[in-house]
């Protein structure tokens, strides 16, 4: 059996699925080229790592479509080196992309097993010094780290969590899927003092955000 050239697949994924759809941030494109997505997949599913689709990789665990990861990252308008809060660690792939940008990431995961495996994976891949994985209710954010230079929510909420609004830095962005359990709009929230502007960046589908600022379990 021929060995899969993951680096080639990754390069094709960035060119075709991401740059080919109009995303232009050099930092984001390079970050997507730098993170080995296959390392965040179960051994038996690695050949599908660069498919143009979200993939169910464990019970209730989905790794987002590469384009969506890139879009959410670009939408944060980061320059590298910022302090970012991520809600919903999952496999750790999105956190790794943010870390590849040079960001310092605090990632919150409510499932203890997912948090533990993602933490170990990120350390092995060399991101342990830039990503802290915590166990908890991500919808409540992390007060001691605020104000955040960016907040990214990788789960769908019924509305924009109030706690996350309050922890967003001046002029910074919160990207969060908002809507029904099975279909949301990707909302971009930007803070200006005590006012927030909002707009939708298109429809999307994420697993539900469970917690005080999200859905009940």
ABEGO torsion letter per residue (X at the ends): XBBBBAAAAAAAAAAAAAAAAGBABAAAAAAAAABBAAAABBAAAAAAAABBBBBBABBGBBBBBAAAAAAAAAAAGBAEGBBBBBBGAEAGAAAAAAAAAGBBBBBBBABAAAAAAAAAAAAAAGAAAABBBBBEBAAAEBAAAOBBABBBBABBBABBBAAAAAABBBGBBBBBBBEBAABBBBBBBBBBEABBBBBBAEBBBBBBBBEAABBBX
